[in-house]
Amino acid sequence: MPDPHISVTLVNELNLLAAGLFLLATFGLVATRQVLDCVALFAGQSVLLAASAALLGHEAASDHLYAVAAITIVAKALLIPWLLRRTASEAVVARREISQVLNIPTSLLIALGLSILAYFLAAPLRAAAPAGQVGVNLPIGLAALLIGAFTVTVRREALPQVLGLLSMENGAFFAGVAIAPDLPLFAELAAAFDVLVIALVMGLLTRKLQERAGSTSVADLTDLREE
Protein backbone atom coordinates (compact mmCIF):
# COMPACT_ATOMS: atom_id res chain seq x y z
CA MET A 1 0.00 0.00 0.00
CA PRO A 2 1.45 3.40 -0.98
CA ASP A 3 2.61 5.63 1.83
CA PRO A 4 0.13 8.58 2.12
CA HIS A 5 2.95 10.82 3.30
CA ILE A 6 4.92 10.12 0.12
CA SER A 7 1.83 10.82 -1.98
CA VAL A 8 1.24 14.17 -0.26
CA THR A 9 4.90 15.10 -0.60
CA LEU A 10 4.85 14.29 -4.31
CA VAL A 11 1.72 16.41 -4.82
CA ASN A 12 3.35 19.29 -2.95
CA GLU A 13 6.50 19.07 -5.06
CA LEU A 14 4.56 18.86 -8.32
CA ASN A 15 2.43 21.84 -7.32
CA LEU A 16 5.57 23.79 -6.44
CA LEU A 17 6.95 22.96 -9.89
CA ALA A 18 3.70 24.05 -11.55
CA ALA A 19 3.78 27.30 -9.56
CA GLY A 20 7.36 28.04 -10.61
CA LEU A 21 6.61 27.39 -14.27
CA PHE A 22 3.39 29.44 -13.99
CA LEU A 23 5.39 32.44 -12.75
CA LEU A 24 8.00 31.85 -15.47
CA ALA A 25 5.28 31.92 -18.14
CA THR A 26 4.02 35.18 -16.64
CA PHE A 27 7.50 36.67 -16.96
CA GLY A 28 7.54 35.38 -20.52
CA LEU A 29 4.49 37.49 -21.34
CA VAL A 30 6.52 40.53 -20.29
CA ALA A 31 9.66 39.49 -22.17
CA THR A 32 8.33 38.31 -25.53
CA ARG A 33 7.76 40.70 -28.40
CA GLN A 34 5.80 38.48 -30.79
CA VAL A 35 2.03 38.08 -30.65
CA LEU A 36 2.05 34.35 -31.41
CA ASP A 37 4.52 33.77 -28.59
CA CYS A 38 2.30 35.75 -26.21
CA VAL A 39 -0.70 33.60 -27.11
CA ALA A 40 1.34 30.41 -26.66
CA LEU A 41 2.63 31.58 -23.27
CA PHE A 42 -0.91 32.37 -22.11
CA ALA A 43 -2.02 28.89 -23.18
CA GLY A 44 0.91 27.36 -21.30
CA GLN A 45 0.13 29.45 -18.23
CA SER A 46 -3.46 28.20 -18.36
CA VAL A 47 -2.29 24.57 -18.57
CA LEU A 48 -0.17 25.12 -15.45
CA LEU A 49 -3.15 26.69 -13.67
CA ALA A 50 -5.19 23.60 -14.55
CA ALA A 51 -2.37 21.33 -13.34
CA SER A 52 -2.25 23.11 -9.99
CA ALA A 53 -6.03 22.91 -9.62
CA ALA A 54 -5.96 19.18 -10.40
CA LEU A 55 -3.14 18.55 -7.92
CA LEU A 56 -4.96 20.46 -5.20
CA GLY A 57 -8.14 18.59 -6.13
CA HIS A 58 -6.31 15.31 -5.60
CA GLU A 59 -4.93 16.49 -2.26
CA ALA A 60 -8.28 17.78 -0.99
CA ALA A 61 -10.44 15.15 -2.77
CA SER A 62 -12.37 18.05 -4.32
CA ASP A 63 -14.48 17.43 -7.41
CA HIS A 64 -14.84 21.20 -7.75
CA LEU A 65 -11.12 21.61 -8.39
CA TYR A 66 -11.08 18.78 -10.93
CA ALA A 67 -13.91 20.55 -12.74
CA VAL A 68 -12.03 23.86 -12.58
CA ALA A 69 -8.99 22.15 -14.12
CA ALA A 70 -11.08 20.71 -16.96
CA ILE A 71 -12.82 24.03 -17.66
CA THR A 72 -9.48 25.85 -17.65
CA ILE A 73 -7.98 23.46 -20.20
CA VAL A 74 -10.94 23.69 -22.55
CA ALA A 75 -11.69 27.42 -22.22
CA LYS A 76 -8.32 29.04 -21.62
CA ALA A 77 -5.69 26.67 -22.98
CA LEU A 78 -7.58 25.70 -26.15
CA LEU A 79 -10.61 27.83 -26.98
CA ILE A 80 -9.38 31.34 -26.14
CA PRO A 81 -6.06 31.04 -28.04
CA TRP A 82 -8.00 29.63 -31.00
CA LEU A 83 -10.51 32.50 -30.81
CA LEU A 84 -7.76 35.11 -30.64
CA ARG A 85 -6.02 33.63 -33.67
CA ARG A 86 -9.29 33.42 -35.60
CA THR A 87 -10.67 36.87 -34.79
CA ALA A 88 -7.44 38.85 -34.99
CA SER A 89 -6.23 39.64 -38.48
CA GLU A 90 -3.34 37.69 -39.96
CA ALA A 91 -1.17 40.82 -39.96
CA VAL A 92 -1.71 41.22 -36.21
CA VAL A 93 -1.02 37.58 -35.30
CA ALA A 94 2.13 37.41 -37.45
CA ARG A 95 3.54 40.68 -36.10
CA ARG A 96 7.08 40.09 -34.86
CA GLU A 97 7.59 43.27 -32.84
CA ILE A 98 5.08 44.43 -30.24
CA SER A 99 5.22 48.12 -29.44
CA GLN A 100 5.59 48.90 -25.75
CA VAL A 101 6.45 51.81 -23.46
CA LEU A 102 9.51 50.30 -21.73
CA ASN A 103 12.30 48.10 -23.05
CA ILE A 104 12.40 44.40 -22.13
CA PRO A 105 15.20 44.49 -19.50
CA THR A 106 13.53 47.34 -17.60
CA SER A 107 10.15 45.62 -17.80
CA LEU A 108 11.62 42.38 -16.41
CA LEU A 109 13.27 44.22 -13.51
CA ILE A 110 9.94 45.84 -12.64
CA ALA A 111 8.20 42.45 -12.91
CA LEU A 112 10.79 41.01 -10.53
CA GLY A 113 10.10 43.85 -8.10
CA LEU A 114 6.36 43.18 -8.33
CA SER A 115 6.97 39.50 -7.56
CA ILE A 116 8.90 40.42 -4.41
CA LEU A 117 6.15 42.87 -3.45
CA ALA A 118 3.56 40.11 -3.92
CA TYR A 119 5.34 37.89 -1.39
CA PHE A 120 5.31 40.69 1.19
CA LEU A 121 1.64 41.49 0.50
CA ALA A 122 0.69 37.81 0.75
CA ALA A 123 2.47 37.27 4.09
CA PRO A 124 -0.40 38.37 6.38
CA LEU A 125 -2.94 36.50 4.26
CA ARG A 126 -0.82 33.34 4.38
CA ALA A 127 -0.66 33.61 8.16
CA ALA A 128 -4.45 33.88 8.43
CA ALA A 129 -5.25 31.18 5.87
CA PRO A 130 -5.45 27.47 6.67
CA ALA A 131 -2.30 25.42 6.20
CA GLY A 132 -1.69 23.76 2.85
CA GLN A 133 -0.80 25.02 -0.60
CA VAL A 134 -1.83 28.60 0.20
CA GLY A 135 1.80 29.41 0.95
CA VAL A 136 2.70 28.49 -2.63
CA ASN A 137 -0.32 29.52 -4.68
CA LEU A 138 -1.21 32.79 -2.97
CA PRO A 139 2.04 34.75 -3.56
CA ILE A 140 2.50 33.29 -7.05
CA GLY A 141 -1.08 34.13 -8.01
CA LEU A 142 -0.77 37.64 -6.59
CA ALA A 143 2.52 38.13 -8.46
CA ALA A 144 0.85 37.06 -11.72
CA LEU A 145 -2.00 39.47 -11.01
CA LEU A 146 0.39 42.40 -10.50
CA ILE A 147 2.60 41.49 -13.47
CA GLY A 148 -0.47 41.11 -15.69
CA ALA A 149 -1.63 44.60 -14.70
CA PHE A 150 1.85 45.92 -15.44
CA THR A 151 1.80 44.21 -18.85
CA VAL A 152 -1.45 45.97 -19.71
CA THR A 153 0.11 49.35 -18.91
CA VAL A 154 3.34 48.91 -20.90
CA ARG A 155 1.98 47.24 -24.04
CA ARG A 156 0.73 49.55 -26.77
CA GLU A 157 -0.90 46.82 -28.87
CA ALA A 158 -4.50 45.82 -28.21
CA LEU A 159 -4.06 42.03 -28.38
CA PRO A 160 -1.12 41.84 -25.91
CA GLN A 161 -3.13 44.04 -23.56
CA VAL A 162 -5.98 41.53 -23.75
CA LEU A 163 -3.52 38.75 -22.90
CA GLY A 164 -2.32 40.80 -19.93
CA LEU A 165 -5.89 41.01 -18.65
CA LEU A 166 -6.36 37.27 -19.14
CA SER A 167 -3.10 36.65 -17.28
CA MET A 168 -4.43 38.72 -14.38
CA GLU A 169 -7.52 36.49 -14.29
CA ASN A 170 -5.32 33.40 -14.30
CA GLY A 171 -3.34 34.81 -11.38
CA ALA A 172 -6.50 35.45 -9.39
CA PHE A 173 -7.68 31.87 -9.94
CA PHE A 174 -4.23 30.43 -9.20
CA ALA A 175 -4.47 31.97 -5.74
CA GLY A 176 -8.19 31.23 -5.45
CA VAL A 177 -7.94 27.47 -5.96
CA ALA A 178 -5.80 27.26 -2.82
CA ILE A 179 -7.74 29.77 -0.73
CA ALA A 180 -11.23 28.51 -1.60
CA PRO A 181 -10.99 24.96 -3.00
CA ASP A 182 -14.76 24.50 -2.67
CA LEU A 183 -15.55 27.55 -4.79
CA PRO A 184 -18.94 26.83 -6.38
CA LEU A 185 -18.59 25.42 -9.86
CA PHE A 186 -21.07 27.87 -11.35
CA ALA A 187 -18.75 30.75 -10.38
CA GLU A 188 -15.91 29.24 -12.45
CA LEU A 189 -18.31 28.56 -15.33
CA ALA A 190 -19.54 32.16 -15.23
CA ALA A 191 -15.98 33.49 -15.14
CA ALA A 192 -14.93 31.25 -18.04
CA PHE A 193 -17.92 32.42 -20.10
CA ASP A 194 -17.16 36.08 -19.36
CA VAL A 195 -13.52 35.61 -20.35
CA LEU A 196 -14.53 33.94 -23.61
CA VAL A 197 -16.85 36.83 -24.46
CA ILE A 198 -14.13 39.37 -23.63
CA ALA A 199 -11.59 37.51 -25.76
CA LEU A 200 -13.99 37.32 -28.70
CA VAL A 201 -14.98 41.00 -28.51
CA MET A 202 -11.40 42.22 -28.10
CA GLY A 203 -10.23 40.01 -30.95
CA LEU A 204 -12.89 41.48 -33.23
CA LEU A 205 -12.02 45.01 -32.10
CA THR A 206 -8.36 44.32 -32.80
CA ARG A 207 -9.21 43.15 -36.32
CA LYS A 208 -11.33 46.25 -36.93
CA LEU A 209 -8.59 48.51 -35.58
CA GLN A 210 -6.08 46.90 -37.93
CA GLU A 211 -8.43 47.28 -40.91
CA ARG A 212 -9.39 50.90 -40.22
CA ALA A 213 -6.22 52.40 -38.79
CA GLY A 214 -3.54 50.13 -40.23
CA SER A 215 -2.11 49.24 -36.80
CA THR A 216 -3.18 47.81 -33.46
CA SER A 217 -1.89 50.59 -31.24
CA VAL A 218 -4.55 51.67 -28.78
CA ALA A 219 -3.60 55.27 -29.51
CA ASP A 220 -5.15 54.82 -32.95
CA LEU A 221 -8.57 54.47 -31.34
CA THR A 222 -8.60 58.27 -31.33
CA ASP A 223 -8.34 58.26 -35.11
CA LEU A 224 -11.30 55.88 -35.36
CA ARG A 225 -13.36 58.11 -33.09
CA GLU A 226 -12.65 61.17 -35.22
CA GLU A 227 -13.71 59.49 -38.49
C-alpha positions as CSV (number, residue, x, y, z in Angstrom):
1,M,0.0,0.0,0.0
2,P,1.5,3.4,-1.0
3,D,2.6,5.6,1.8
4,P,0.1,8.6,2.1
5,H,3.0,10.8,3.3
6,I,4.9,10.1,0.1
7,S,1.8,10.8,-2.0
8,V,1.2,14.2,-0.3
9,T,4.9,15.1,-0.6
10,L,4.8,14.3,-4.3
11,V,1.7,16.4,-4.8
12,N,3.4,19.3,-3.0
13,E,6.5,19.1,-5.1
14,L,4.6,18.9,-8.3
15,N,2.4,21.8,-7.3
16,L,5.6,23.8,-6.4
17,L,7.0,23.0,-9.9
18,A,3.7,24.0,-11.6
19,A,3.8,27.3,-9.6
20,G,7.4,28.0,-10.6
21,L,6.6,27.4,-14.3
22,F,3.4,29.4,-14.0
23,L,5.4,32.4,-12.8
24,L,8.0,31.8,-15.5
25,A,5.3,31.9,-18.1
26,T,4.0,35.2,-16.6
27,F,7.5,36.7,-17.0
28,G,7.5,35.4,-20.5
29,L,4.5,37.5,-21.3
30,V,6.5,40.5,-20.3
31,A,9.7,39.5,-22.2
32,T,8.3,38.3,-25.5
33,R,7.8,40.7,-28.4
34,Q,5.8,38.5,-30.8
35,V,2.0,38.1,-30.7
36,L,2.0,34.3,-31.4
37,D,4.5,33.8,-28.6
38,C,2.3,35.8,-26.2
39,V,-0.7,33.6,-27.1
40,A,1.3,30.4,-26.7
41,L,2.6,31.6,-23.3
42,F,-0.9,32.4,-22.1
43,A,-2.0,28.9,-23.2
44,G,0.9,27.4,-21.3
45,Q,0.1,29.5,-18.2
46,S,-3.5,28.2,-18.4
47,V,-2.3,24.6,-18.6
48,L,-0.2,25.1,-15.4
49,L,-3.2,26.7,-13.7
50,A,-5.2,23.6,-14.6
51,A,-2.4,21.3,-13.3
52,S,-2.2,23.1,-10.0
53,A,-6.0,22.9,-9.6
54,A,-6.0,19.2,-10.4
55,L,-3.1,18.5,-7.9
56,L,-5.0,20.5,-5.2
57,G,-8.1,18.6,-6.1
58,H,-6.3,15.3,-5.6
59,E,-4.9,16.5,-2.3
60,A,-8.3,17.8,-1.0
61,A,-10.4,15.2,-2.8
62,S,-12.4,18.0,-4.3
63,D,-14.5,17.4,-7.4
64,H,-14.8,21.2,-7.8
65,L,-11.1,21.6,-8.4
66,Y,-11.1,18.8,-10.9
67,A,-13.9,20.5,-12.7
68,V,-12.0,23.9,-12.6
69,A,-9.0,22.2,-14.1
70,A,-11.1,20.7,-17.0
71,I,-12.8,24.0,-17.7
72,T,-9.5,25.9,-17.7
73,I,-8.0,23.5,-20.2
74,V,-10.9,23.7,-22.6
75,A,-11.7,27.4,-22.2
76,K,-8.3,29.0,-21.6
77,A,-5.7,26.7,-23.0
78,L,-7.6,25.7,-26.2
79,L,-10.6,27.8,-27.0
80,I,-9.4,31.3,-26.1
81,P,-6.1,31.0,-28.0
82,W,-8.0,29.6,-31.0
83,L,-10.5,32.5,-30.8
84,L,-7.8,35.1,-30.6
85,R,-6.0,33.6,-33.7
86,R,-9.3,33.4,-35.6
87,T,-10.7,36.9,-34.8
88,A,-7.4,38.9,-35.0
89,S,-6.2,39.6,-38.5
90,E,-3.3,37.7,-40.0
91,A,-1.2,40.8,-40.0
92,V,-1.7,41.2,-36.2
93,V,-1.0,37.6,-35.3
94,A,2.1,37.4,-37.4
95,R,3.5,40.7,-36.1
96,R,7.1,40.1,-34.9
97,E,7.6,43.3,-32.8
98,I,5.1,44.4,-30.2
99,S,5.2,48.1,-29.4
100,Q,5.6,48.9,-25.8
101,V,6.4,51.8,-23.5
102,L,9.5,50.3,-21.7
103,N,12.3,48.1,-23.0
104,I,12.4,44.4,-22.1
105,P,15.2,44.5,-19.5
106,T,13.5,47.3,-17.6
107,S,10.2,45.6,-17.8
108,L,11.6,42.4,-16.4
109,L,13.3,44.2,-13.5
110,I,9.9,45.8,-12.6
111,A,8.2,42.5,-12.9
112,L,10.8,41.0,-10.5
113,G,10.1,43.9,-8.1
114,L,6.4,43.2,-8.3
115,S,7.0,39.5,-7.6
116,I,8.9,40.4,-4.4
117,L,6.2,42.9,-3.4
118,A,3.6,40.1,-3.9
119,Y,5.3,37.9,-1.4
120,F,5.3,40.7,1.2
121,L,1.6,41.5,0.5
122,A,0.7,37.8,0.7
123,A,2.5,37.3,4.1
124,P,-0.4,38.4,6.4
125,L,-2.9,36.5,4.3
126,R,-0.8,33.3,4.4
127,A,-0.7,33.6,8.2
128,A,-4.4,33.9,8.4
129,A,-5.3,31.2,5.9
130,P,-5.4,27.5,6.7
131,A,-2.3,25.4,6.2
132,G,-1.7,23.8,2.9
133,Q,-0.8,25.0,-0.6
134,V,-1.8,28.6,0.2
135,G,1.8,29.4,0.9
136,V,2.7,28.5,-2.6
137,N,-0.3,29.5,-4.7
138,L,-1.2,32.8,-3.0
139,P,2.0,34.7,-3.6
140,I,2.5,33.3,-7.1
141,G,-1.1,34.1,-8.0
142,L,-0.8,37.6,-6.6
143,A,2.5,38.1,-8.5
144,A,0.9,37.1,-11.7
145,L,-2.0,39.5,-11.0
146,L,0.4,42.4,-10.5
147,I,2.6,41.5,-13.5
148,G,-0.5,41.1,-15.7
149,A,-1.6,44.6,-14.7
150,F,1.9,45.9,-15.4
151,T,1.8,44.2,-18.9
152,V,-1.4,46.0,-19.7
153,T,0.1,49.4,-18.9
154,V,3.3,48.9,-20.9
155,R,2.0,47.2,-24.0
156,R,0.7,49.5,-26.8
157,E,-0.9,46.8,-28.9
158,A,-4.5,45.8,-28.2
159,L,-4.1,42.0,-28.4
160,P,-1.1,41.8,-25.9
161,Q,-3.1,44.0,-23.6
162,V,-6.0,41.5,-23.8
163,L,-3.5,38.7,-22.9
164,G,-2.3,40.8,-19.9
165,L,-5.9,41.0,-18.7
166,L,-6.4,37.3,-19.1
167,S,-3.1,36.6,-17.3
168,M,-4.4,38.7,-14.4
169,E,-7.5,36.5,-14.3
170,N,-5.3,33.4,-14.3
171,G,-3.3,34.8,-11.4
172,A,-6.5,35.5,-9.4
173,F,-7.7,31.9,-9.9
174,F,-4.2,30.4,-9.2
175,A,-4.5,32.0,-5.7
176,G,-8.2,31.2,-5.5
177,V,-7.9,27.5,-6.0
178,A,-5.8,27.3,-2.8
179,I,-7.7,29.8,-0.7
180,A,-11.2,28.5,-1.6
181,P,-11.0,25.0,-3.0
182,D,-14.8,24.5,-2.7
183,L,-15.5,27.5,-4.8
184,P,-18.9,26.8,-6.4
185,L,-18.6,25.4,-9.9
186,F,-21.1,27.9,-11.4
187,A,-18.7,30.7,-10.4
188,E,-15.9,29.2,-12.4
189,L,-18.3,28.6,-15.3
190,A,-19.5,32.2,-15.2
191,A,-16.0,33.5,-15.1
192,A,-14.9,31.3,-18.0
193,F,-17.9,32.4,-20.1
194,D,-17.2,36.1,-19.4
195,V,-13.5,35.6,-20.3
196,L,-14.5,33.9,-23.6
197,V,-16.8,36.8,-24.5
198,I,-14.1,39.4,-23.6
199,A,-11.6,37.5,-25.8
200,L,-14.0,37.3,-28.7
201,V,-15.0,41.0,-28.5
202,M,-11.4,42.2,-28.1
203,G,-10.2,40.0,-31.0
204,L,-12.9,41.5,-33.2
205,L,-12.0,45.0,-32.1
206,T,-8.4,44.3,-32.8
207,R,-9.2,43.1,-36.3
208,K,-11.3,46.2,-36.9
209,L,-8.6,48.5,-35.6
210,Q,-6.1,46.9,-37.9
211,E,-8.4,47.3,-40.9
212,R,-9.4,50.9,-40.2
213,A,-6.2,52.4,-38.8
214,G,-3.5,50.1,-40.2
215,S,-2.1,49.2,-36.8
216,T,-3.2,47.8,-33.5
217,S,-1.9,50.6,-31.2
218,V,-4.6,51.7,-28.8
219,A,-3.6,55.3,-29.5
220,D,-5.1,54.8,-32.9
221,L,-8.6,54.5,-31.3
222,T,-8.6,58.3,-31.3
223,D,-8.3,58.3,-35.1
224,L,-11.3,55.9,-35.4
225,R,-13.4,58.1,-33.1
226,E,-12.6,61.2,-35.2
227,E,-13.7,59.5,-38.5
